[in-house]
C-alpha cells in the first residue's frame, strides 16, 4: 500500500494505491466505504477518481482550499 498526501497553497490532495486484485469499475454496485468517501468529498466540492485493474487500485482525492476567510 502506498499513501501520498500533498498540500499546496490552494489545494490538498491524497492518493491511496494498493497492488490487490482490483475490481470492476463499470459495476453499478459500490461498497459502503467508497460511497462514504465519495459523499464526504462531494460535501467539500472536491474531486475523486478511482482507477482499478487486475494489478491494483488507486483512489485520488483533490480538495480546493478556501481562499476567502482564511482565518475561519
MDTraj code that builds the backbone (N, CA, C; nanometers):
import mdtraj as md
import numpy as np

residues = "UNK UNK UNK UNK UNK UNK UNK UNK UNK UNK UNK UNK UNK UNK UNK UNK UNK UNK UNK UNK UNK UNK UNK UNK UNK UNK UNK UNK UNK UNK UNK UNK UNK UNK UNK UNK UNK UNK UNK UNK UNK UNK UNK UNK UNK UNK UNK UNK UNK UNK UNK UNK UNK UNK UNK UNK UNK UNK UNK UNK UNK UNK UNK UNK UNK UNK UNK UNK UNK UNK UNK UNK".split()
xyz = np.array([
    [0.0849, -0.1165, 0.0000],
    [0.0000, 0.0000, 0.0000],
    [0.0896, 0.1231, 0.0000],
    [0.0464, 0.2226, -0.0763],
    [0.1179, 0.3489, -0.0862],
    [0.0167, 0.4602, -0.0593],
    [0.0507, 0.5519, 0.0305],
    [-0.0352, 0.6654, 0.0616],
    [0.0468, 0.7918, 0.0412],
    [-0.0087, 0.8860, -0.0334],
    [0.0620, 1.0107, -0.0610],
    [-0.0314, 1.1270, -0.0294],
    [0.0184, 1.2232, 0.0481],
    [-0.0576, 1.3419, 0.0831],
    [0.0216, 1.4629, 0.0365],
    [-0.0444, 1.5527, -0.0382],
    [0.0215, 1.6717, -0.0906],
    [-0.0594, 1.7931, -0.0500],
    [0.0077, 1.8908, 0.0134],
    [-0.0587, 2.0151, 0.0478],
    [0.0097, 2.1289, -0.0259],
    [-0.0708, 2.2066, -0.0960],
    [-0.0228, 2.3246, -0.1655],
    [-0.1011, 2.4441, -0.1119],
    [-0.0660, 2.5638, -0.1550],
    [-0.1315, 2.6840, -0.1040],
    [-0.2818, 2.6838, -0.1283],
    [-0.3265, 2.6284, -0.2398],
    [-0.4679, 2.6360, -0.2753],
    [-0.5402, 2.5013, -0.2801],
    [-0.4713, 2.3916, -0.2456],
    [-0.5395, 2.2625, -0.2506],
    [-0.4666, 2.1587, -0.1660],
    [-0.5399, 2.0537, -0.1337],
    [-0.4855, 1.9353, -0.0678],
    [-0.5295, 1.8166, -0.1504],
    [-0.4382, 1.7248, -0.1738],
    [-0.4760, 1.6035, -0.2460],
    [-0.4130, 1.4832, -0.1779],
    [-0.4781, 1.3700, -0.1934],
    [-0.4177, 1.2465, -0.1444],
    [-0.4512, 1.1321, -0.2389],
    [-0.3583, 1.0401, -0.2425],
    [-0.3715, 0.9218, -0.3267],
    [-0.3430, 0.7990, -0.2422],
    [-0.4253, 0.6983, -0.2569],
    [-0.4051, 0.5696, -0.1907],
    [-0.3987, 0.4641, -0.3005],
    [-0.2914, 0.3859, -0.3017],
    [-0.2712, 0.2806, -0.4027],
    [-0.2473, 0.1478, -0.3328],
    [-0.2959, 0.0416, -0.3943],
    [-0.2623, -0.0925, -0.3476],
    [-0.2362, -0.1825, -0.4679],
    [-0.1788, -0.2964, -0.4423],
    [-0.1481, -0.3908, -0.5503],
    [-0.2359, -0.5152, -0.5399],
    [-0.3594, -0.4949, -0.4950],
    [-0.4539, -0.6055, -0.4802],
    [-0.5119, -0.6504, -0.6132],
    [-0.6196, -0.7253, -0.6063],
    [-0.6787, -0.7824, -0.7274],
    [-0.7654, -0.6841, -0.8053],
    [-0.7951, -0.5659, -0.7464],
    [-0.8768, -0.4667, -0.8149],
    [-1.0228, -0.5060, -0.8173],
    [-1.1027, -0.4275, -0.8876],
    [-1.2448, -0.4560, -0.9004],
    [-1.2961, -0.3961, -1.0301],
    [-1.4139, -0.4372, -1.0690],
    [-1.4747, -0.3912, -1.1936],
    [-1.5335, -0.2527, -1.1724],
    [-1.4759, -0.1524, -1.2350],
    [-1.5215, -0.0149, -1.2165],
    [-1.6557, 0.0118, -1.2816],
    [-1.6932, -0.0625, -1.3811],
    [-1.8193, -0.0394, -1.4510],
    [-1.9392, -0.0903, -1.3722],
    [-1.9123, -0.1666, -1.2671],
    [-2.0206, -0.2194, -1.1844],
    [-2.0948, -0.1049, -1.1164],
    [-2.2276, -0.1143, -1.1149],
    [-2.3066, -0.0098, -1.0514],
    [-2.3056, -0.0242, -0.8994],
    [-2.2583, -0.1342, -0.8491],
    [-2.2508, -0.1568, -0.7055],
    [-2.1240, -0.0904, -0.6523],
    [-2.1379, -0.0171, -0.5435],
    [-2.0229, 0.0445, -0.4788],
    [-2.0358, 0.0156, -0.3308],
    [-1.9272, -0.0305, -0.2705],
    [-1.9315, -0.0632, -0.1291],
    [-1.9570, 0.0582, -0.0422],
    [-1.9958, 0.0338, 0.0806],
    [-2.0258, 0.1434, 0.1725],
    [-1.9041, 0.2310, 0.1978],
    [-1.7865, 0.1735, 0.2003],
    [-1.6650, 0.2510, 0.2258],
    [-1.6398, 0.3548, 0.1177],
    [-1.6406, 0.3129, -0.0088],
    [-1.6198, 0.4066, -0.1187],
    [-1.7345, 0.5066, -0.1289],
    [-1.8549, 0.4613, -0.1049],
    [-1.9704, 0.5523, -0.1101],
    [-1.9572, 0.6604, -0.0025],
    [-1.9134, 0.6218, 0.1163],
    [-1.8954, 0.7154, 0.2269],
    [-1.7873, 0.8182, 0.1920],
    [-1.6755, 0.7725, 0.1372],
    [-1.5682, 0.8638, 0.0979],
    [-1.6182, 0.9589, -0.0104],
    [-1.6868, 0.9058, -0.1099],
    [-1.7376, 0.9890, -0.2201],
    [-1.8323, 1.0973, -0.1665],
    [-1.9205, 1.0631, -0.0732],
    [-2.0140, 1.1608, -0.0168],
    [-1.9400, 1.2710, 0.0586],
    [-1.8364, 1.2344, 0.1312],
    [-1.7603, 1.3347, 0.2067],
    [-1.6832, 1.4273, 0.1126],
    [-1.6272, 1.3720, 0.0069],
    [-1.5560, 1.4534, -0.0912],
    [-1.6533, 1.5498, -0.1583],
    [-1.7706, 1.5018, -0.1963],
    [-1.8715, 1.5873, -0.2590],
    [-1.9180, 1.6979, -0.1644],
    [-1.9256, 1.6696, -0.0345],
    [-1.9673, 1.7700, 0.0631],
    [-1.8715, 1.8888, 0.0652],
    [-1.7452, 1.8640, 0.0297],
    [-1.6441, 1.9695, 0.0254],
    [-1.6167, 2.0153, -0.1178],
    [-1.7054, 1.9817, -0.2099],
    [-1.6929, 2.0165, -0.3518],
    [-1.5580, 1.9714, -0.4092],
    [-1.5131, 1.8549, -0.3669],
    [-1.3867, 1.8004, -0.4144],
    [-1.4061, 1.7078, -0.5332],
    [-1.2946, 1.6528, -0.5782],
    [-1.2949, 1.5591, -0.6902],
    [-1.2365, 1.4261, -0.6421],
    [-1.2958, 1.3186, -0.6908],
    [-1.2468, 1.1850, -0.6554],
    [-1.2433, 1.1000, -0.7810],
    [-1.1288, 1.0375, -0.8047],
    [-1.1134, 0.9466, -0.9183],
    [-1.0655, 0.8118, -0.8670],
    [-1.1216, 0.7070, -0.9248],
    [-1.0825, 0.5705, -0.8891],
    [-1.0365, 0.5002, -1.0154],
    [-0.9200, 0.4394, -1.0070],
    [-0.8652, 0.3611, -1.1173],
    [-0.8401, 0.2207, -1.0622],
    [-0.8925, 0.1192, -1.1276],
    [-0.8745, -0.0162, -1.0787],
    [-0.8525, -0.1121, -1.1947],
    [-0.7633, -0.2067, -1.1728],
    [-0.7363, -0.3112, -1.2709],
    [-0.6933, -0.4359, -1.1944],
    [-0.6589, -0.5386, -1.2659],
    [-0.6144, -0.6623, -1.2012],
    [-0.4806, -0.6439, -1.1297],
    [-0.4149, -0.5299, -1.1527],
    [-0.2856, -0.5026, -1.0881],
    [-0.2985, -0.4170, -0.9628],
    [-0.4210, -0.3717, -0.9304],
    [-0.4400, -0.2932, -0.8097],
    [-0.5386, -0.1798, -0.8294],
    [-0.5498, -0.0984, -0.7260],
    [-0.6468, 0.0109, -0.7253],
    [-0.5796, 0.1388, -0.6777],
    [-0.6222, 0.2506, -0.7343],
    [-0.5744, 0.3825, -0.6924],
    [-0.6960, 0.4731, -0.6735],
    [-0.7013, 0.5388, -0.5596],
    [-0.8056, 0.6361, -0.5305],
    [-0.7357, 0.7702, -0.5118],
    [-0.7784, 0.8697, -0.5894],
    [-0.7178, 1.0029, -0.5830],
    [-0.8262, 1.1037, -0.5469],
    [-0.7994, 1.1847, -0.4444],
    [-0.8939, 1.2862, -0.3982],
    [-0.8232, 1.4208, -0.3995],
    [-0.8949, 1.5224, -0.4486],
    [-0.8404, 1.6575, -0.4533],
    [-0.9441, 1.7534, -0.3966],
    [-0.8990, 1.8375, -0.3020],
    [-0.9862, 1.9344, -0.2376],
    [-0.9263, 2.0731, -0.2519],
    [-1.0074, 2.1668, -0.2985],
    [-0.9649, 2.3066, -0.3080],
    [-0.9756, 2.3682, -0.1690],
    [-0.8759, 2.4487, -0.1325],
    [-0.8805, 2.5178, -0.0048],
    [-0.9522, 2.6505, -0.0213],
    [-1.0226, 2.6901, 0.0798],
    [-1.0997, 2.8144, 0.0778],
    [-1.0032, 2.9327, 0.0782],
    [-1.0074, 3.0110, -0.0279],
    [-0.9206, 3.1282, -0.0382],
    [-0.9774, 3.2452, 0.0395],
    [-1.1088, 3.2515, 0.0526],
    [-1.1737, 3.3577, 0.1284],
    [-1.1858, 3.3155, 0.2739],
    [-1.1748, 3.4087, 0.3632],
    [-1.1928, 3.3775, 0.5052],
    [-1.0889, 3.2813, 0.5571],
    [-0.9629, 3.3067, 0.5276],
    [-0.8554, 3.2168, 0.5700],
    [-0.8519, 3.1955, 0.7195],
    [-0.9045, 3.2901, 0.7973],
    [-0.8997, 3.2784, 0.9424],
    [-1.0132, 3.1947, 0.9982],
    [-1.1036, 3.1469, 0.9135],
    [-1.2180, 3.0664, 0.9592],
    [-1.1736, 2.9299, 1.0042],
])
top = md.Topology()
chain = top.add_chain()
for i, resn in enumerate(residues, 1):
    res = top.add_residue(resn, chain, resSeq=i)
    for name in ("N", "CA", "C"):
        top.add_atom(name, md.element.get_by_symbol(name[0]), res)
traj = md.Trajectory(xyz[None], top)
